[in-house]
Amino acid sequence: MAGQTPTAAVSHTGNNVFLRAVAALSTVSGWCSAAMIVAAVAITCQMIVIRFVLNGSTVWQTEAVIYLAISSTLIGLPYVQRLRGHVNVDLVPLALPKTARYYLCLCTLSLTIAMVCIMLWYGFEFWHLAFERNWKSDTIWGVRLWIPYLALPVGFALFLLQLIADLVAVILKIDQPFGLEDT
């Protein structure tokens, strides 16, 4: 964002209990996402030692790293939203007057919430289908697919919660639209 300090980029919570609770959940999801990345790196290192140093075969490592990388992306969504780390083009909001910027922010957040609701719905449906039918991967490891697929509804639900918190913060004037200070 144009001319902002790193601390200004974080969504504000004020003294609002709901906003603080959502911020805490988003922060925990960020920690979980980071832990998944660290685990994926550790498993990759272990896989390299097994394959190239001990000349052994690996069974579960590649699949686990893939599931961890994808899950960390989904679980990390709310944390990135809280830090306003998603791709943002602020040319239009900067060019708009304060009132128009406010309504554009409400429209943008509302449309994003609607899209994430759709993704949450289908993500939950997909996870539930895998759980109900006891789907397993076609590999030797044969992991129950509902376990890695759980990242879909959980990640999108937490992301939705953070988006709603952002919308509430803008409506209650706790946070500025798009995190931009008045120009």
Buried (B, 14 or more C-beta within 10 A) or exposed (E): BEEEEEEBBBBBBEEBEBBEEBBEBBBBBBEBBBEBBEBBEEBBEEBEEBEEEEEEEBEBBBBBBEBBBBBBBBBBBBBBBBBBEEEBEBEEBBEBEEEEBBEBBBEBBEEBBEEBBEBBEEBBEBBEEBBEEEBEBEEEBEBEBBEBBBBBBBBBBBBBBBBBBBBBBBEEEBBBBBBBEEE
